Amino acid sequence: MAEPVTRVVLRVVARESTVDQLKPVLLELAKQSRAEEGCNGYKVFQSKSEPLEFVLYESWATQEALDRHLTRPHVQTALAQGVPLLAEPPDRRVYTTID
């Protein structure tokens, strides 16, 4: 079996007054994250039925790559800029392949 792949699903909900401010923060985070070693993919989705809700879907080659990602300056910047724009705390789930 190949080494397990680590996936992250991050759900965030903007306040109605901040949704247009949050989008560029999320898109820049994805752009810079995709350039990182060990990043297999990084996508940002916006709900069609709930336009204040976003899901970030990340795929990392290893847990170590994800751990390094979390220390990167662009991640810290995104957290500092993005968290104050949210209506509720982020919901972050980490998964790994099992087959």
C-alpha positions in Angstrom: 0.0 0.0 0.0 1.2 3.5 -0.8 1.8 6.0 2.0 -1.5 7.4 3.3 -2.5 10.8 1.9 -3.7 13.4 4.4 -6.8 15.4 3.5 -8.3 18.4 5.2 -11.8 19.7 5.0 -12.1 23.2 6.4 -15.6 24.7 6.6 -15.9 28.4 7.3 -18.9 30.8 7.4 -18.5 34.5 6.8 -20.7 37.2 8.3 -23.0 38.7 5.7 -21.1 42.0 5.9 -17.7 40.3 5.3 -18.2 37.7 2.7 -16.6 39.8 -0.1 -13.6 40.4 2.2 -13.2 36.8 3.0 -13.1 35.4 -0.6 -9.8 37.0 -1.6 -8.2 35.8 1.7 -9.2 32.2 1.0 -8.2 32.4 -2.7 -4.8 33.7 -1.8 -4.3 31.1 0.8 -5.1 28.4 -1.7 -2.8 29.9 -4.4 0.2 30.0 -2.1 -0.6 26.6 -0.5 -0.7 24.9 -3.9 2.9 26.0 -4.5 4.1 24.2 -1.3 6.1 21.0 -1.5 3.8 18.1 -0.5 0.6 19.8 -1.5 -1.3 17.6 -3.9 -4.2 20.0 -4.3 -6.0 22.9 -2.6 -9.5 24.0 -3.6 -11.9 26.6 -2.3 -15.7 26.0 -2.7 -18.6 28.3 -2.0 -22.0 26.9 -1.3 -24.6 27.6 -3.9 -27.5 27.3 -1.4 -25.6 29.1 1.5 -23.3 31.7 -0.1 -21.8 32.7 3.2 -20.4 29.1 3.6 -17.1 28.0 2.1 -15.2 24.7 2.2 -11.5 24.4 1.6 -10.4 21.0 0.5 -6.7 20.2 0.9 -4.7 17.1 -0.1 -1.2 16.6 1.4 1.3 13.9 0.5 2.1 13.3 4.1 1.1 14.5 7.6 4.5 16.1 7.8 3.8 18.2 4.8 0.5 19.4 6.4 2.4 20.1 9.6 4.9 22.3 7.7 2.0 24.0 5.9 0.5 25.2 9.2 3.7 27.0 10.1 4.0 29.0 6.8 3.7 32.8 6.9 0.9 32.8 4.4 -1.2 30.5 6.6 -0.6 32.8 9.6 -1.5 35.8 7.5 -4.7 34.1 6.3 -5.7 33.2 9.9 -5.1 36.8 11.1 -7.1 38.3 8.3 -9.8 35.7 7.9 -10.8 34.6 11.4 -12.2 38.1 12.3 -14.4 37.9 9.3 -16.1 34.7 10.3 -19.6 34.3 11.8 -18.5 31.2 13.8 -15.4 29.2 14.6 -13.9 27.3 11.7 -14.7 23.6 11.5 -11.5 21.7 10.5 -11.5 18.0 9.9 -8.4 15.9 9.0 -8.6 12.6 7.3 -6.2 10.0 6.0 -6.6 7.3 3.3 -7.1 3.8 4.7 -6.9 1.8 1.5 
